[in-house]
Amino acid sequence: MIRMDAVTLRQLRALLMVDRVGSMASAAKELRLTAPAVHSQIKGLEEALQAPVLSRQSDVAGSGLTDEGQVLADAMVRIDAILSQAAEQIAAMKAGQVGRVRLGVV
């Protein structure tokens, strides 16, 4: 059974970075993690999904996404955009640029 509740943003970000840069080692550098930490994130993601997300190839060729991995990477792009938009809205609210005005009529 697929356990999406066990999937974390950290795992999804690791997957997206592996897709962007082509290898776990390069993704680890970009994420400022160790390669074993990125491997652990990907392994946890695959265990939660009960499906591989990377097609592991030789070190020279790097790693490509499986169909399941591509679905998750596409979703993560949308999730990142939504989270960035929320962060911008919160920053604007804190700066007093955005807020709610409630009017009462008597």
For each residue, the residues with C-beta under 8 A, 3 or more apart:
1: 50
2: 48 49 50 51
3: 6 7 48 49
4: 7 48
5:
6: 3 44 47 48
7: 3 4 11 12 45 48 49
8: 11 12 41 44
9: 12 13 79
10: 13 14 41
11: 7 8 14 15 41 42 44 45 48
12: 7 8 9 15 16 45 72 75 76 79
13: 9 10 16 17 31 76 80
14: 10 11 17 18 27 31 33 38 41 42 45
15: 11 12 18 19 41 42 45 53 54 65 69 72 73 76
16: 12 13 19 20 73 76 77 80
17: 13 14 20 21 27 30 31 38
18: 14 15 21 22 23 24 27 38 42 54 63
19: 15 16 22 65 69 73
20: 16 17 27 30
21: 17 18 26 27 30
22: 18 19 26 62 63
23: 18 26 27 59 62 63
24: 18 27 28 35 38 39 42 63
25: 28 29 35
26: 21 22 23 29 30
27: 14 17 18 20 21 23 24 30 31 38
28: 24 25 31 33 34 35 37 38
29: 25 26 32
30: 17 20 21 26 27
31: 13 14 17 27 28 38
32: 29
33: 14 28 37 38
34: 28 37 38
35: 24 25 28 38 39
36: 39 40
37: 28 33 34 40 41
38: 14 17 18 24 27 28 31 33 34 35 41 42
39: 24 35 36 42 43
40: 36 37 43 44
41: 8 10 11 14 15 37 38 44 45
42: 11 14 15 18 24 38 39 45 46 53 54
43: 39 40 46 47
44: 6 8 11 40 41 47 48
45: 7 11 12 14 15 41 42 48 49 53 72
46: 42 43 49 50 51 52 53 54
47: 6 43 44 50
48: 2 3 4 6 7 11 44 45
49: 2 3 7 45 46 53 68 72
50: 1 2 46 47
51: 2 46 66 68
52: 46 55 66 68 69
53: 15 42 45 46 49 65 66 68 69 72
54: 15 18 42 46 63 64 65 66 69
55: 52 63 64 65 66
56: 63
57: 61 62 63 64
58: 61
59: 23 62
60:
61: 57 58
62: 22 23 57 59
63: 18 22 23 24 54 55 56 57
64: 54 55 57
65: 15 19 53 54 55 69 70 73
66: 51 52 53 54 55 69 70
67: 70 71
68: 49 51 52 53 71 72
69: 15 19 52 53 54 65 66 72 73
70: 65 66 67 73 74
71: 67 68 74 75
72: 12 15 45 49 53 68 69 75 76
73: 15 16 19 65 69 70 76 77
74: 70 71 77 78
75: 12 71 72 78 79
76: 12 13 15 16 72 73 79 80
77: 16 73 74 80 81
78: 74 75 81 82
79: 9 12 75 76 82 83
80: 13 16 76 77 83 84
81: 77 78 84 85
82: 78 79 85 86
83: 79 80 86 87
84: 80 81 87 88
85: 81 82 88 89
86: 82 83 89 90
87: 83 84 90 91
88: 84 85 91 92
89: 85 86 92 93 98
90: 86 87 93 94
91: 87 88 94 95
92: 88 89 95 97 98
93: 89 90 96 97 98 99
94: 90 91
95: 91 92
96: 93 99
97: 92 93
98: 89 92 93
99: 93 96
100:
101:
102:
103:
104:
105:
106:
